[in-house]
């Protein structure tokens, strides 16, 4: 009986994760007060007013393994870019953690595989992985984190993606990054 309930719950989660919309980022939301890439804060702590900024994006994630942003267009005039990740769900990071990791599309699969080997203590990212352009911490429900990186790390001639490296999430939780004029 327990096996059937587990299978039903897994099927329901999978079906709900497949119902997300694909929409590009609208670089209108700025991150909460500066948070180091290695820190996370609860949503309640991040109550400062949001100010629009063309060099930042807010990505919401949830317990159904979804990012609400599927494409980020970064203006070439930005020297630095900030991605803020907000986990709007309620499940702890040990069971439904999310992060944002940026790499070349050609490196994604290897970064994800090596991240699984790195384990949760390393936020499912291989330490000092040169293929990773930037990464946030792994966060759980109700938490928020951000990362700021130099846009110069992104070559206009390369294709980049952002994704979650929690085991099993990258297939559903990913998006495209492009540099625009």
Protein Blocks (a to p, Z undefined) as FASTA:
>chain_A
ZZmmmmmmmmmmmmmmmmpccddddffbccdddddfkbccdfklmmcccdddfkbccddd
dfkopafbfbdcddfklmbdcdddddfbfbdfklmgccdddddfklmmmmmmmmmmnomm
loopaehiaklmbdcddddehiacdddddfklpcfkbccddddfbehklmmmgcdddddZ
Z
